[in-house]
C-alpha cells in the first residue's frame, strides 16, 4: 500500500500551506496528485504543496502497475491566541 504523509500535521493555518509527500522510493515511478478524487493539473511530482483543506491522494505508476494511496485529509486550524 502506498503511503503519503504531511510534513508536520495536516492542518492549515490561515494563509498557510502543508507539504505532502510520497513516503517511499521514487525511482522509476510517475505521480499524479488528486484533490477530492480529481487530478490536480501539473501536480506530477512526489511532493505537493497543499493550500486548501480537503482530501488528497496520490496515484503512483511504475511500468504497468498503478496504485492510489489512501486519502490524507488536510483540515483548517486556527492560530493560538
C-alpha positions as CSV (number, residue, x, y, z in Angstrom):
1,X,0.0,0.0,0.0
2,X,1.3,3.4,-1.0
3,X,1.6,6.0,1.8
4,X,1.5,9.8,1.6
5,X,2.4,11.9,4.6
6,X,2.4,15.6,5.6
7,X,5.5,17.4,6.7
8,X,4.1,18.0,10.3
9,X,0.4,18.0,11.0
10,X,-2.0,18.0,8.0
11,X,-3.6,21.3,9.4
12,X,-3.7,24.6,7.5
13,X,-3.4,27.9,9.4
14,X,-4.9,30.9,7.7
15,X,-2.7,31.8,4.7
16,X,-0.5,28.8,5.2
17,X,0.2,25.5,3.4
18,X,1.1,21.9,4.1
19,X,3.8,19.9,2.2
20,X,2.5,16.5,1.3
21,X,4.9,13.8,0.1
22,X,5.2,10.2,-1.0
23,X,6.9,8.2,1.8
24,X,8.8,5.6,-0.2
25,X,11.2,5.0,-3.1
26,X,10.5,7.4,-6.0
27,X,12.8,5.8,-8.7
28,X,11.2,4.7,-11.9
29,X,7.7,6.0,-10.9
30,X,5.4,8.6,-12.2
31,X,3.0,10.5,-10.0
32,X,-0.4,12.3,-10.1
33,X,-1.8,14.1,-7.1
34,X,-5.6,14.2,-6.7
35,X,-7.8,16.6,-4.7
36,X,-11.1,15.3,-3.6
37,X,-10.8,12.4,-6.1
38,X,-9.9,14.7,-9.1
39,X,-6.5,15.0,-10.8
40,X,-4.6,18.3,-10.0
41,X,-3.3,19.8,-13.2
42,X,0.5,19.8,-13.3
43,X,0.9,18.0,-9.9
44,X,3.1,15.2,-11.1
45,X,6.0,15.1,-8.6
46,X,6.5,13.1,-5.4
47,X,5.7,16.2,-3.3
48,X,2.7,18.6,-3.3
49,X,2.2,21.9,-1.5
50,X,-1.5,21.9,-0.3
51,X,-3.1,25.4,0.2
52,X,-6.7,24.3,0.8
53,X,-8.5,21.9,3.0
54,X,-9.8,18.6,1.6
55,X,-8.8,15.0,0.7
56,X,-5.5,14.4,-1.1
57,X,-4.3,11.2,-2.6
58,X,-1.6,10.2,-5.0
59,X,-1.7,7.8,-8.0
60,X,1.7,6.1,-8.5
61,X,2.7,4.2,-11.6
62,X,5.7,2.1,-12.4
63,X,5.8,0.0,-15.5
64,X,2.3,-1.4,-16.0
65,X,1.4,-1.3,-12.3
66,X,-0.7,1.5,-10.8
67,X,-1.9,2.2,-7.3
68,X,-3.6,5.0,-5.5
69,X,-2.7,5.9,-1.9
70,X,-5.2,6.1,0.9
71,X,-6.5,9.7,1.2
72,X,-4.9,12.2,3.5
73,X,-7.3,14.8,4.8
74,X,-6.0,18.3,5.3
75,X,-8.0,20.4,7.8
76,X,-8.2,24.0,8.7
77,X,-6.8,25.0,12.1
78,X,-6.8,28.2,14.0
79,X,-4.0,30.3,15.3
80,X,-3.5,30.1,19.0
81,X,-4.4,33.2,21.0
